[in-house]
């Protein structure tokens, strides 16, 4: 049997309750639980905690393999090593010596099910007693006495030729139950390594780590983030200026205000309606042009001159008997931020302001007025499975 084991204490001095602090839209512990639950080689996933709130959050995910183990107060102190709770659990559950024990730390959310499966296959097929995850760290290191650790400064290598060193990233450790009990350590005997991507070196131990890690996660694991979101969207809304349009203000020779829309965005709204999703626009501008465009597209909702978009959409959700988590929204500026942060799936054009790009689930490759809304709509339909089913 292969057991995935995640220790998750209440106590955390640097970041209170960090194991369930939101990270890229989900509690931090969600990401490693997802990886373990989706790895077919893992038979059981255990969260060892002393915290009722962590227990409640973990159980709310509904992962089929996951169970809770209530650890003793003695194994949950700041001074107690992780091995204490590992051994406590092993003895309490009377695991067999040849069972494989995978210690996983919630503080490395970059771990994926592919990583776990590949590492376990390498462990099972190789001649290793234990294994740990590492990254190849290409930095030049020095001793305090002024001597280099991992290179010859007289023959400085180019980065692309430099082998670097292996750095423990804390994502996981694999060993047998028998070895853990014998040596009272997560590692023992002949130790193997599994290399993860270099960006996964960071562990979430300090507040600044959180900021850096979220940016890295959004850059390298965007698809994984999107899969974790609610794709059962029942209402889709779009901002107008800078999103459905390029944000430009055009005037005719007679002084008439003009706006440029993209016809592909219009087809996107139609595709959503065919999929049974309500559609609409919401804008702070009192724009007759936007109103006429909405009428042509036969949108379900036309919310014009709205200053508090979140409040207006909350009222609309109440009328439709749906939650904000079932809303998809795309906008481009800071007045869109409250709504973008509240909905189930959010996006912005590639030329949106930086604060918005940092807050949304998806940044389109296209700019405002150039088909960015259609790109987001296609993403939603693909995530739901509707696009492949109905339109290809």
N, C-alpha and C positions, 0 to 999 in steps of 0.2 A: 504494500500500500504506500502511496505517496501523499504526504500531508503537507499542505502549505500553512505556515504559522506566522501570524502577525501580532506582535505585542503592541498594545495601544493603551498607555496609561492616561489617567486624568491629568496628572501633573506635567507641566511644561513651563519652565521659568521664563524662557525667552519669548515664546509664543503660546499664550494660554489656549488650551484645548486645540492645539494645532492639528491633531489627527482628523478633526472634523471641521476645521476652518475651510471656508470655500476657496477652492483652487481651480481656476478656469471653469467656474460655474458649477463645480461639484465639490462635496466634502473631500478633503485630501485623501482620506483612506479609500475612497471609491475607486481610484485609479489602479491601485495594486490588487484590490479585491476583484475588479473586472478582469485583470490580467490572469489571476489565478483561476477564477471561475471559468474562463474561456479556454484554458489550456486543458486539452483532453487527457493528458497524462496525469493530472492532479486529481486524486480521488476525494480529498476532503480539505476544506479550507477553515481554519480556526482563527478567530480573533480573541486574543487573551486580554481582557480589560478589567479594570476595577471601577469603571465609570458607567452609570446608568444612561447618561446622555449618548455616549459612544455606542452603547448597546442598542439604544432606540434608533439611532441614525443608521447603523449597519443593517439592522433588521428591516428598515424601510426600503432598502435597495431590492430586496426579494431575490438575491442570488441563490441559486439552487444548492450549491455545494457548501455554503457558508453556515457556520454555527458559532455560537458564543461560548467562551470559557471564562468564568469568573475567577480571576487570579487572586491569590491571597494578598493581604496588605503587606506582608513581608517581602513579596517579590515585586511590589509596585513602588518601592521607595526610590529616592534619587540615587542612593548608594548601591542598590541591588543590581548586579550585572544581568544582562538579558538571559544568560545561561540559567539563572535561577528559575525563571518562569518556564523556560523550555523544559528543564528537568522536572519541575513540579507537574507540568501537564503530562509529560511522558509517563511518569510514575502513576499519576491519577488515572490515566486512561489505559495503563498497562499495555503500552505499545510493544510490538515485537522488535527484537534487535535488528532484523533485516529490513524493517520499514524505513523508507526514505523520508527524511525530515528537511523541509525547505523553509528556512527562516527568511522572511521577507519584511523589509522595513517600509512603513508607510511614507517615510520622508523622501523616498525616491519615486515620484509618480511617473517617471519616464519608462518604467518597466512595462513591457507588453507581453501578451500571451505567446507571441512568436519567440521572444527572448527566452521565456521559461521553457517552452517546448524544445527549442534548440539546445539550451543548456542541459536539460534533463537527458536528452538523447546523447549528448556528448558524454555526460557522466555515466550513463548506463552502458554505453558502448566502449568507454575508455577504461584505462587502468588507474582509476583515481579512488582515493579513500574519501575525499571531500572536494568541494569546489566553491569558488566565490566569483562574483561579478567584478569586473574591472573596466577601466577605460585606458586608452593609450594616451599618456600625458606628455606632450611634446614641449616641455619647458626646461630651461637650463637651471639646474639646482646646485646650490653651494652649501658647504659646511660653514659654521660660525668661525672656524679657524682660517677661513680664506681659501680653502681648497675646493675644487669642483667635485660634485658627486657623480654626475652622469654624463660628462663630456670632457673633452680636452680643449681648453680655451685657446690653445696654440694652433689648433686645427678645427676651428668652429665649423660644424656641418651646416649645410643648408637645411631648412625645415623639411622639405620634401624628401630629403635623404636621411633625416634624423629618425632613429628608431624610437627614441623617447624611453619612458619607463611606464610600467603598469601601476595604475593608481586604483586603490580600492574605492568603489563608489557606493558601497553599502546597500545596493539594491537587494541582493539575495545571497544566501549561503546554503550549500547542500551538503548533507552528511547522513550517515545512517544513525538510527536510534542507538544501536549498540555502541558506536564510537562516541556519541555525545555523552552517554552515561559513563563510559570508561574514562574518557579524558576530561569530562566536564567542560567541554569547549565546543564551539560551533564548527571549528576546523581541526583536523588532525590527519596524521599520516601523510600520504602522498597527495599534494594539493594541486588541483587543476584550476584553470582560469577560463572564464567566458567573457569575451570582450563585448561591451556595449558601446554605442556611439559616444563620441567625445563629449557631446553636450550634456550627457547624463551624469557627468562628474559631480554636479552640485547636489547637496543634500539640504533639506529645508530645516535648518537649525536656528537661523537668525532672520529678523524681518527683512533685511536686504536680500537674503537668499530668495525670499518669496517673490519679490519683484522681478529678479533676474530669471527665476525658473518659469514664471508664467509667460514671459516673453519667449523663452526657448520652447516651451510646450506649444504655444500658438504657432511658432514658426515651423517646428519639425513634426508635430503630431496633430495638425489641424483636422484631418479626417477622423481621427480618433475622438477628438473633442466633439465634432459634429454628430458622430454616432451616439454619443452619450446624451445628446439633447433630446427633447421631445419632438419627434418628427410628425406626430399626429396633429398637425396644424388644422384648425377649423376656421380661422379667420386670418386673412393676409391683408396688411395695410402698407401703404407706401407714402413717404413724404413726396412733395412735388418739386419745388425749386432746388436744384442741385442734385436731384435723384432721378425723377422722371424727366427733368430737363437738365441742361448743362449749367444752369445757374446764371446764364447770360440774360441781359435785358436788351431786347432789340426793339427799335422804333421804326415805324414806316415813315415815309416823307410827310404824312399828314399828322404825325405824332402819336399814332396808335401803337400801344405796347404789344409786342409779339413774343411768343415763346416757342422753342423747338422741342418737340417730343419725338421719341423713337418708336416706330411702328412695331418693332419686335416686342417691346414692353407690352404693347396692347394685346398682342397674341398671347403673351404670358398670362395676362389676367383671364383670357378666355380658357386657356388650358386649366387654370386653377378652378374655374367654375365647373368645367366638365368633370373635374375630380371631386366635386361636391364641397369645395372650399369657398366661403364667403370672401368677397374682395372689396377693397375700398381705398380711398386716399384720405390723408389727414394733413392739413397745412395750416400754418399760422397766418398766411396771407389771405385776404379777402379777394380772391382772384376769380373773375368771370371766365378767364381763359381756362383755368383748371376745371371749373365747373362744366364748361362745354365739352372739354376732353373727356371728363368722367361720364357725361351723358352719352357721348358717342360710344364709349366702351361698355355702357350699360352696367356700371359698377353698382354693387349693392349699397355701399355707403360712401357719401361724399361729405366729409367733415371739413368745412371751410372756416377760416378765421379763428382757429382754435389756439389759445395761448397756453393752456395746460393740457398737453396731449395725453399724458398718463391718466389724469383724472377723467378725461373724456372717453378714453378707451376702457377704463375700468367700468364706467357706466354702461358702455356698449356691451361689454362682456356679461354684465349682470342681466341685461335685456335678452341676450342670447343664451344665457345659462351655461356659459363656458368660463374657463379660468384664463388668466393672463398667460399661463404656461402653454395654452393652446393657440397662441397668437404668434404670427411671424411678422416682423416689421423691418423695413429698411429706411434709413435716414442718413443725413450727412453732416449735421452741425450740432453744436452744443445744446440747442433747445430740444434735440431729439434724445439726448442721453438718458433722462429718467425713464422714458418708455423703452428705449433699447435695452436698458439694464433689467427691466421688469419682465419682458416677454420671454416666451419659450425658445425662440430662435430669432437671432438678430443679425443684420448685415448692414454694410455701408459701401458706397462706391470707393474706388481706389483713390479718388481725389478728395475724399472727406477729410475733415480736420483731424489732427493726430489724436486728440483725446477720444474721439469717436472710434477711430481705427483700433485704439488700444482696448476699447470696451466691448466691441461686438464679437459675435461668434465667427463671423465670416466677412472678409474683405474681398469684394469682387475684383476681378482683373480689369473690368471695364470702368470707365469714368461715368459720372452722372450724365444722363441724356444720351449715352452711347450704348444702351442695352444692359446696364447693370441690374435693373429690376428683373429683366428676363433671365439673366444669369442666376440670380438668387432663386427665382421661381423654378428654374430647371433643377437646381440643387435640391429644393424641397421635394419636388416630384420624384426625383431619383432616390432620395433617402426614403421616401414612402413606398417606392416600388411602383408608383402610378405611371411614371414616364415610360419605362420599358414595357409596361403592361398594355398601355393604351395608345402610345404615340409612335412606336417604332415598328 
